[in-house]
Amino acid sequence: MADNTYSKTEIVGSSAESVDEAIRGAIRRASSTLRQVEWFEVTEIRGHVQDGEVGHFQVTLKIGFALEDTKS
């Protein structure tokens, strides 16, 4: 098995619908601007309360991606 070198960046996704959609939207966006996105880790979940209801979900993710020329 070849050794790979990765980098990671932290991003925040949000959604009025769900935590799941906040995660999926953040990953879709990261994948459109970063190459070789391979994993994610949710580090924080929070939200905004509006009129006694959840108004917005917000998640912080660490996104891992392989550096070019290191992935075999």
PyMOL commands that set and color helices and strands:
alter all, ss='L'
color gray80, all
select helices_A, chain A and resi 19-33
alter helices_A, ss='H'
color red, helices_A
select strands_A, chain A and resi 6-15+37-50+53-66
alter strands_A, ss='S'
color yellow, strands_A
deselect
rebuild
show_as cartoon
